[in-house]
Structure formats: C-alpha cells, structure tokens
C-alpha cells in the first residue's frame, strides 16, 4: 500500500529462505513440502547442493536429502529431470506485467 514493493519482495524472500510462515501460504504442489518446493525452485535454476544450502541457511547434507526426496516424489532419476518437470509445469514462471 505504501509502494515499497522492492522491500516487500526482499522480506518475502528472507521469510521463504528462513522458513518463516507467511499469512496465506498454501501447500506446495506435487506432494512436496513447502521446503522441498523451495529447493526444487533452486534446482530448476541449476543451483548445486552447496548453493542451495547457502541460500536457504541449511547444511549441504540437508539440501541433498531434500533433493533426494524431491526426485522420489516426482518419480524422476536426476536433478535435470526434476528441473525439466518444474519448467514443463511452469511451476516457477513469473507472470508477465501488463499481459
């Protein structure tokens, strides 16, 4: 309401990365937990487990476990297939402004 969109986006990003719930958060699709969904977003960006761990303030091992759980839930064999699934389903597509 105050026109502080950049600040609101930064706060939302920090809340997501630190796992703080936001009002109105819905369950993640495809049977994933909200945290797994966030990890999938980073996998779809081509990020490594180390990158994911740093971005989400978790250990590399925890990132690896999340990725393994995602592969199982999506019934795919690799990170690449998981990323392709996310892109095919447009899970992280940014809506076009004015379209």
C-alpha distances in whole Angstrom, upper triangle without the diagonal:
4,6,8,9,12,12,10,13,16,15,15,19,20,19,21,24,25,25,22,21,17,16,18,20,23,26,27,29,33,34,32,31,27,29,31,29,27,30,31,28,30,33,32,31,35,34,37,37,37,34,32,33,32,29,28,30,33,37,38,41,38,36,39,40,36,37,41,39,37,40,42,39,39,42,42,45,43,39,40,40,37,35,37,36,32,32,34,32,29,27,25,25,21,20,21,18,19,22
4,6,8,11,10,10,13,15,15,16,19,20,20,22,24,25,25,23,22,19,19,20,22,25,29,29,32,35,36,34,32,29,30,33,30,28,31,32,29,30,34,33,31,35,34,37,37,37,34,32,33,32,28,28,30,33,37,38,41,38,36,40,40,37,38,42,40,38,41,43,41,40,44,44,46,44,40,41,42,39,36,38,38,34,34,36,34,31,29,27,26,23,22,22,19,21,24
4,6,9,9,9,11,14,14,15,17,19,20,21,23,24,25,23,23,20,19,21,22,25,28,28,31,34,35,33,32,28,29,31,29,27,30,30,27,28,32,31,29,32,32,35,35,35,32,31,32,30,27,27,29,32,36,37,40,37,35,39,39,36,37,40,39,37,40,42,39,39,43,42,44,42,38,38,39,36,34,36,35,32,31,33,32,28,27,24,24,20,19,19,16,18,21
4,6,5,6,9,10,11,12,14,16,16,18,20,21,22,20,20,18,18,20,21,24,27,27,29,33,34,31,30,26,27,29,27,24,27,28,25,26,29,29,27,30,29,32,32,32,29,28,29,27,23,24,26,29,33,34,36,34,32,36,36,33,34,38,37,35,38,40,38,37,41,40,42,40,36,36,37,35,32,34,34,30,30,33,31,27,26,23,23,19,19,20,17,19,22
4,5,5,6,9,10,10,12,14,15,16,18,20,21,19,19,16,17,18,19,21,24,24,26,30,31,28,27,23,24,26,24,21,24,25,22,23,26,25,23,27,26,29,30,30,26,25,27,25,21,22,24,27,31,32,34,32,30,33,34,31,31,35,34,32,34,37,35,34,37,37,39,36,33,33,34,31,29,30,30,26,26,29,27,24,22,19,19,16,16,16,14,17,19
4,5,5,6,9,10,11,12,14,15,17,18,20,19,20,17,19,20,20,23,25,24,27,30,31,28,27,23,23,25,23,20,23,24,20,21,24,24,21,25,24,27,28,27,23,23,24,22,19,20,22,25,28,29,32,30,28,31,32,29,30,34,33,31,33,36,34,33,37,36,37,35,31,31,33,30,27,29,30,26,26,29,27,24,22,19,19,16,17,17,15,18,21
4,5,5,6,9,10,11,12,14,15,16,18,17,18,15,17,19,19,22,25,24,27,30,31,28,26,23,23,25,23,20,23,25,21,22,25,25,23,26,25,27,28,27,24,23,24,21,18,19,21,24,27,29,31,29,27,31,32,29,30,34,33,31,34,36,34,34,38,37,38,36,32,33,34,31,29,31,31,27,27,31,29,26,24,21,21,18,19,20,19,21,24
4,5,5,6,9,10,10,12,14,15,16,15,15,12,13,15,15,19,21,21,24,27,28,26,24,20,20,23,21,18,21,23,20,21,24,24,22,26,24,27,27,27,24,22,23,22,18,18,20,23,27,28,31,28,26,30,30,27,28,32,31,29,32,34,32,32,35,35,37,34,31,32,33,29,27,30,29,25,26,29,27,24,21,19,19,17,17,19,17,20,22
4,5,5,6,9,10,11,12,14,15,14,15,13,15,16,15,18,20,19,22,25,26,23,22,18,18,21,18,16,18,20,16,17,21,20,19,22,21,24,24,24,21,19,21,19,16,16,18,21,25,26,28,26,24,27,28,25,25,29,28,26,29,31,29,29,32,32,33,31,27,28,29,26,24,26,26,22,22,25,24,20,18,15,16,13,15,16,16,19,21
4,5,5,6,9,10,11,12,14,13,15,13,16,18,17,20,21,21,23,26,27,24,22,18,18,21,19,16,18,20,17,17,21,21,19,21,20,22,23,22,19,18,19,17,13,14,16,19,23,24,26,24,22,26,27,24,25,29,28,26,29,31,30,30,33,32,34,31,27,28,30,27,24,27,27,23,24,27,26,23,20,17,18,16,18,19,19,22,24
4,5,5,6,9,10,11,12,11,12,10,13,15,14,18,20,20,23,26,26,23,21,17,17,20,19,16,18,20,18,18,22,22,21,24,22,24,24,23,20,19,19,17,14,14,15,19,22,24,26,24,22,26,27,24,25,29,28,26,29,31,30,30,33,33,34,32,28,30,31,28,26,29,28,24,25,28,27,24,21,19,20,18,20,22,21,24,26
4,5,5,6,9,10,10,9,10,8,11,12,11,14,16,16,19,22,23,20,18,14,14,17,15,13,16,18,15,16,20,20,19,22,20,23,22,22,19,17,18,17,14,13,15,18,22,23,25,22,21,24,25,21,23,26,25,23,26,28,26,26,30,30,32,29,26,27,28,25,23,26,25,21,22,25,23,21,18,15,17,15,17,19,19,22,24
4,5,5,6,9,10,10,11,11,14,15,13,16,17,16,19,22,22,19,17,14,13,15,14,11,13,15,13,13,16,17,15,18,17,19,19,19,16,14,15,14,10,10,13,15,19,20,22,20,18,21,22,19,20,24,23,21,24,27,25,25,28,28,29,27,23,24,26,22,20,23,23,19,20,24,22,20,17,14,16,15,17,19,20,23,24
4,5,5,6,8,8,11,11,14,16,14,17,19,18,21,24,24,20,18,14,13,16,16,12,14,17,15,15,18,19,18,20,18,20,19,18,16,14,14,13,10,9,10,14,17,19,21,19,17,21,22,19,21,24,23,22,26,28,26,27,30,29,31,28,25,26,28,24,23,26,26,22,24,27,25,23,20,17,20,18,21,23,23,27,28
4,6,5,6,5,7,7,11,13,11,14,16,16,19,22,22,18,16,12,12,15,14,12,14,17,15,16,19,20,19,22,20,21,20,20,18,15,15,15,12,10,12,14,18,20,22,19,18,21,21,19,21,24,22,21,25,27,25,26,29,29,30,28,25,27,28,24,23,26,26,22,24,27,25,23,19,17,20,19,21,24,24,27,28
4,6,5,6,8,8,12,13,10,13,13,13,16,19,18,15,13,9,9,12,11,8,11,13,12,12,16,17,16,19,17,18,17,18,16,13,13,13,10,8,11,13,16,18,19,16,15,18,19,15,17,20,19,18,21,23,21,22,25,25,27,25,21,23,24,21,20,23,22,18,20,23,21,19,16,14,17,17,19,22,23,26,27
4,6,8,10,12,15,17,14,16,16,15,18,20,20,16,14,11,9,12,12,8,10,13,12,11,14,16,15,17,15,16,15,15,12,10,10,10,7,5,7,9,13,15,17,14,13,16,17,14,16,19,19,18,21,23,22,22,25,25,26,24,20,23,24,20,19,23,22,19,21,24,23,21,18,16,19,18,21,24,25,29,29
4,6,9,11,15,17,14,17,17,16,20,22,21,18,15,12,10,13,14,11,12,16,15,15,18,20,19,21,18,19,17,16,15,12,11,11,9,6,7,9,13,15,17,14,14,17,17,15,18,21,20,19,23,24,23,24,27,27,28,26,23,26,27,23,23,26,25,22,24,27,26,24,21,19,22,22,24,27,28,31,32
4,6,9,13,14,11,13,13,13,17,19,18,15,11,9,7,11,12,10,12,15,14,15,17,19,19,21,19,20,18,18,17,14,13,14,12,8,10,11,14,17,17,14,14,17,17,14,17,19,18,17,21,22,21,22,25,26,27,25,23,25,26,22,22,25,24,21,23,26,24,23,19,18,21,21,24,27,28,31,31
4,7,10,12,10,13,14,15,19,21,20,17,14,11,11,14,14,13,15,18,17,18,21,22,22,24,22,23,21,21,20,17,16,17,14,11,12,14,18,20,21,18,18,21,20,18,20,23,21,21,25,25,24,25,28,29,30,29,26,28,29,25,25,28,27,23,26,28,26,25,21,20,23,22,24,27,27,31,31
4,7,9,7,10,11,13,17,19,18,16,13,10,11,14,14,13,16,18,17,19,22,23,23,25,24,25,23,24,22,19,19,20,17,14,16,17,20,23,23,20,19,23,22,19,21,24,21,21,25,25,23,24,28,29,31,29,27,29,29,25,25,28,26,23,25,27,25,23,20,19,22,21,23,26,26,29,30
4,6,6,9,12,13,17,20,20,18,15,12,13,17,15,14,18,19,18,20,23,23,23,26,25,26,25,26,24,21,21,21,18,16,18,20,23,25,26,23,22,25,24,21,24,26,24,23,26,27,25,26,29,30,32,31,28,30,30,26,26,28,26,23,25,27,24,23,19,18,20,20,20,24,24,26,27
4,6,9,12,15,18,21,21,19,17,14,16,19,18,17,21,22,21,23,26,26,26,29,28,30,29,29,27,24,25,25,22,20,22,23,27,29,29,26,25,28,27,24,26,29,26,25,29,29,26,27,31,32,35,33,31,32,32,28,28,30,28,25,27,28,25,24,20,20,22,21,21,24,24,26,27
4,6,10,12,15,19,18,17,15,13,16,18,16,16,20,21,20,22,25,24,25,28,28,30,29,30,28,25,26,26,23,21,23,24,28,29,30,26,25,28,27,24,26,28,25,24,27,28,24,25,29,30,33,32,29,31,30,26,26,28,26,23,24,26,22,21,18,18,20,19,19,22,22,24,25
4,7,9,12,16,15,14,12,9,12,14,12,13,16,17,16,19,21,21,22,25,24,26,25,26,25,21,22,23,20,18,20,21,24,26,26,23,22,25,23,20,22,24,21,20,23,24,21,22,25,27,29,28,26,27,27,23,23,25,23,19,22,23,20,19,16,16,18,18,18,22,22,25,25
4,6,9,13,12,12,10,8,12,14,11,13,16,16,16,19,21,20,22,25,24,26,25,27,25,22,23,25,22,19,22,22,25,26,26,23,22,24,23,19,21,23,20,18,22,22,18,19,23,24,27,27,25,26,25,21,21,23,20,18,20,21,18,17,14,15,17,18,18,22,23,25,25
4,7,10,9,8,7,6,10,11,9,12,14,14,15,18,19,19,21,24,23,25,23,26,24,21,22,24,21,18,21,21,24,24,24,21,20,22,20,16,18,20,16,15,18,18,15,16,19,21,24,24,22,24,22,19,20,21,18,16,19,20,17,17,13,15,18,19,20,24,25,28,27
4,7,7,6,6,5,9,8,6,9,11,11,11,15,16,15,18,20,20,22,20,23,22,18,20,22,19,17,20,19,22,22,22,19,17,19,18,14,15,17,14,12,15,16,12,13,17,18,21,20,18,20,19,15,16,18,15,12,15,16,13,14,10,12,15,17,18,22,24,27,25
4,6,6,8,9,11,10,8,11,13,11,12,16,16,15,18,20,21,22,22,24,23,20,22,24,21,20,23,22,24,24,24,21,19,20,19,15,15,17,14,12,14,14,11,11,14,16,19,19,18,19,17,14,15,16,12,11,14,14,11,12,9,11,14,17,18,21,24,26,25
4,5,9,11,13,10,9,13,13,11,13,16,15,15,18,20,21,22,21,24,23,20,22,25,23,21,24,23,24,24,23,20,19,19,17,14,14,15,12,9,11,11,8,7,11,13,16,17,16,17,15,12,13,14,11,10,13,13,10,13,10,13,16,19,20,24,27,29,27
4,7,9,11,9,9,13,14,12,15,17,17,17,20,22,22,23,21,24,24,20,22,25,23,20,23,21,23,23,22,19,18,18,16,13,14,14,11,9,12,11,7,9,11,14,17,18,17,19,17,14,16,17,14,13,17,17,14,16,13,16,19,22,23,27,29,32,30
4,6,8,6,6,9,10,9,12,14,14,15,18,19,19,19,18,21,20,17,18,21,19,17,19,18,19,19,18,15,14,15,13,10,11,12,9,7,10,10,7,9,12,14,16,16,15,17,16,12,14,16,13,12,16,17,14,15,12,14,18,20,22,26,28,31,30
4,5,5,6,9,10,10,12,14,15,16,19,20,19,20,18,20,20,16,17,19,17,15,17,16,18,18,17,14,13,15,13,10,12,13,10,9,13,13,10,12,15,17,19,19,17,20,19,15,17,19,16,15,18,20,17,18,14,15,19,21,23,27,29,32,31
4,6,5,6,9,10,11,13,14,15,17,19,18,19,17,19,18,15,16,18,15,12,15,15,17,18,18,15,14,16,14,11,13,15,12,11,15,16,13,14,18,19,21,20,18,20,20,16,16,19,17,14,18,19,17,17,13,13,17,18,20,24,26,29,28
4,5,5,6,9,10,11,12,14,16,17,15,16,14,16,15,11,12,14,12,9,12,11,14,14,14,11,10,13,11,8,10,13,11,10,14,15,13,15,18,18,20,19,16,19,19,15,16,19,17,15,18,20,18,18,14,14,18,19,22,25,27,31,30
4,5,5,6,9,10,10,12,14,15,14,15,13,15,15,11,12,15,14,11,14,12,14,14,14,11,9,11,10,6,7,10,8,6,10,11,10,11,14,15,16,15,13,16,15,12,13,16,14,12,16,18,16,16,13,13,17,19,22,25,28,31,30
4,5,5,6,9,10,10,13,14,14,15,14,17,16,12,14,16,14,12,15,15,17,17,17,14,12,14,13,9,10,13,11,8,12,13,11,11,15,15,17,16,13,15,15,11,11,14,12,10,13,15,13,13,9,10,14,16,18,22,24,27,26
4,5,5,7,9,10,11,13,12,14,13,15,13,9,11,13,10,9,12,12,15,15,16,13,11,13,13,10,10,14,13,11,14,16,14,14,18,17,19,17,14,16,16,13,12,15,14,11,14,17,15,14,11,10,14,15,18,21,23,27,26
4,5,5,6,9,10,11,9,10,9,12,10,7,9,12,10,8,12,11,13,12,13,10,7,10,10,7,7,11,10,8,11,14,13,13,16,15,16,14,11,13,14,11,11,14,14,11,14,17,16,15,12,12,15,17,20,23,26,29,29
4,5,5,6,9,10,10,11,11,14,13,10,12,15,13,12,15,15,16,15,15,13,10,11,12,9,7,11,10,7,9,12,11,10,14,13,14,12,9,11,11,7,7,11,10,8,10,13,12,12,10,10,13,15,19,22,24,28,27
4,6,5,6,9,9,12,12,15,12,10,13,14,12,12,15,15,17,16,18,16,12,14,15,12,11,14,14,11,13,16,15,14,17,16,17,15,11,12,13,10,8,11,11,8,10,13,12,11,8,7,10,12,16,18,21,24,23
4,5,5,7,6,8,9,11,9,6,10,11,9,10,13,13,15,13,15,14,10,12,14,11,10,14,14,12,14,17,17,15,18,17,17,14,11,12,14,11,9,12,13,11,12,15,15,14,12,10,13,14,18,21,23,27,26
4,5,5,5,7,8,11,10,8,11,13,12,12,16,15,16,13,15,14,10,11,13,11,8,11,13,10,11,14,15,13,15,13,14,10,7,8,10,8,6,10,11,9,11,14,14,14,12,11,14,16,20,22,25,29,28
4,5,7,10,12,15,12,11,15,16,14,15,18,18,19,17,19,18,14,15,16,14,11,14,15,12,12,16,15,13,16,14,14,12,8,8,9,7,4,7,9,7,7,11,12,11,10,9,11,14,17,19,22,26,24
4,6,9,12,13,11,10,14,14,12,14,17,18,19,17,19,18,15,16,18,16,13,17,18,15,16,19,19,17,19,17,18,14,11,10,13,11,8,10,12,10,10,13,14,13,12,10,12,13,17,19,21,25,24
4,7,10,12,9,10,13,14,13,15,18,18,18,15,18,17,14,14,17,15,12,15,17,15,15,19,19,17,19,16,16,12,9,8,12,11,8,11,13,12,12,15,17,15,15,13,15,17,21,22,25,28,27
4,7,8,6,6,10,10,10,12,14,14,15,12,15,15,11,12,15,13,11,15,17,15,15,19,19,18,20,18,17,13,10,11,14,12,10,14,16,14,15,18,19,18,16,15,17,18,22,24,26,30,29
4,5,5,6,9,10,11,12,14,13,12,9,12,13,9,9,13,12,10,13,16,14,15,18,19,19,20,17,16,13,10,12,15,13,12,16,17,16,17,20,21,21,19,18,20,22,26,28,30,34,33
4,5,5,6,9,10,10,12,10,9,6,8,9,6,6,10,10,8,11,13,13,14,17,18,18,19,17,16,13,10,13,16,14,14,17,18,17,19,22,22,22,20,19,22,24,27,30,32,36,35
4,5,5,6,9,10,10,9,8,5,9,10,8,9,12,12,12,14,17,17,17,20,22,22,23,21,20,17,14,16,19,18,17,20,22,20,22,25,25,25,23,21,24,25,29,31,33,37,36
4,5,5,6,9,10,10,10,8,12,12,9,11,14,13,13,16,18,17,18,21,22,22,24,21,21,17,14,16,19,17,15,19,21,19,20,23,24,22,20,18,21,22,25,27,29,33,33
4,5,5,6,8,8,9,8,11,10,6,9,12,10,10,13,15,14,16,18,19,19,21,19,19,16,13,15,17,15,14,18,19,16,18,21,21,20,18,16,19,20,24,26,28,32,32
4,6,5,6,5,5,5,8,8,6,9,11,10,11,14,15,15,17,20,20,21,23,22,21,18,16,18,20,18,17,21,22,20,22,25,25,24,21,19,23,23,27,30,31,35,35
4,6,5,7,8,8,12,11,9,12,15,14,15,18,19,19,21,23,24,24,26,25,24,21,18,20,23,20,19,23,24,22,23,27,26,25,22,20,23,23,27,29,30,34,35
4,6,8,10,11,14,12,10,14,16,14,14,18,19,18,20,23,23,23,25,24,24,21,18,20,22,19,18,21,22,19,20,24,24,22,19,17,20,20,23,25,27,31,31
4,6,9,10,12,10,9,12,14,12,13,16,17,16,19,21,21,21,24,23,24,21,18,20,22,19,18,22,22,19,21,24,23,22,19,17,20,21,24,27,28,32,32
4,7,9,12,10,10,13,14,13,15,18,18,19,21,23,23,24,27,26,26,23,20,23,25,22,21,25,25,23,25,28,27,26,23,21,24,24,27,30,31,35,35
4,7,8,6,7,10,11,11,13,15,16,16,19,21,21,22,24,24,24,21,19,22,23,21,21,24,24,22,25,28,27,26,23,22,25,26,29,32,33,37,37
4,5,5,6,9,10,11,13,14,15,17,19,20,21,23,24,23,23,20,18,22,23,21,21,25,25,23,26,29,28,28,25,24,27,28,32,34,36,40,40
4,5,5,6,9,10,11,12,14,15,17,19,20,21,22,21,20,17,15,19,21,19,19,23,23,22,24,27,27,27,24,23,26,28,31,34,36,39,39
4,5,5,6,9,10,10,12,14,15,17,18,20,21,20,19,17,16,19,21,19,20,23,23,22,25,28,27,28,25,24,28,30,33,36,38,42,41
4,5,5,6,9,10,11,12,14,15,17,18,20,19,19,17,16,19,20,18,19,22,22,21,24,26,25,26,23,22,26,27,31,34,36,39,39
4,5,5,6,9,10,11,12,14,15,16,18,17,17,15,12,16,17,15,15,19,19,18,20,23,23,22,20,19,23,24,28,31,33,36,36
4,5,5,6,9,10,11,12,14,15,16,15,14,12,11,14,16,14,15,18,19,18,21,23,23,23,21,21,24,26,30,33,35,39,38
4,5,5,6,9,10,11,12,14,15,15,14,13,13,16,17,14,16,20,19,18,22,24,23,24,21,21,25,27,30,34,36,39,38
4,5,5,6,9,10,10,12,14,14,14,13,11,15,15,12,14,17,16,15,19,21,20,20,17,18,22,24,27,30,32,36,35
4,5,5,6,9,10,10,12,11,11,9,8,11,12,9,11,14,14,13,16,18,18,19,16,17,20,23,26,29,32,35,34
4,5,5,6,9,10,10,10,9,9,9,13,12,10,13,16,15,15,18,20,20,21,19,20,23,26,29,32,35,38,37
4,5,5,6,9,10,10,11,11,11,15,14,11,14,16,15,15,18,20,19,20,18,19,23,25,28,31,34,37,36
4,5,5,6,8,9,10,10,9,12,11,8,10,13,11,11,15,16,15,17,14,16,19,22,25,28,31,34,32
4,6,5,6,5,6,7,7,10,8,6,10,12,10,12,15,16,15,17,16,17,20,24,26,29,32,35,34
4,5,5,7,8,10,11,13,11,10,13,15,13,14,18,18,17,20,18,20,23,26,29,32,35,38,36
4,5,8,11,12,12,15,12,10,13,14,12,13,16,16,15,17,15,18,21,24,26,30,33,35,33
4,5,9,10,11,12,9,7,10,11,8,10,13,13,12,15,13,16,19,22,24,27,30,33,31
4,7,9,11,12,9,9,12,12,10,13,16,15,15,18,17,19,22,25,28,31,34,36,34
4,6,8,9,6,6,10,10,9,11,14,14,14,17,16,18,21,24,27,30,33,36,33
4,7,8,7,8,11,12,11,14,16,16,17,20,19,21,23,27,29,32,35,38,36
4,5,5,6,9,10,11,13,14,15,17,18,18,19,21,24,27,30,33,36,34
4,5,5,6,8,10,11,12,14,15,16,15,16,18,21,25,27,30,33,32
4,5,5,6,9,10,10,12,14,15,15,15,17,20,24,26,29,32,30
4,5,5,6,9,10,10,12,14,14,15,17,21,23,26,29,32,30
4,5,5,6,9,10,11,12,11,13,15,19,21,24,27,30,28
4,5,5,6,9,10,10,10,10,13,16,19,21,25,27,26
4,5,5,6,9,10,10,12,13,16,19,21,25,27,25
4,5,5,6,8,9,11,13,16,19,21,25,27,25
4,6,5,6,5,7,9,13,15,18,22,24,22
4,5,5,6,7,8,11,14,16,20,22,20
4,5,8,10,10,14,15,17,21,23,20
4,5,8,9,13,14,17,20,22,20
4,6,5,9,10,13,16,19,16
4,6,9,11,14,17,20,18
4,6,9,12,15,18,17
4,6,9,12,15,14
4,6,9,12,12
4,6,9,8
4,6,6
4,6
4
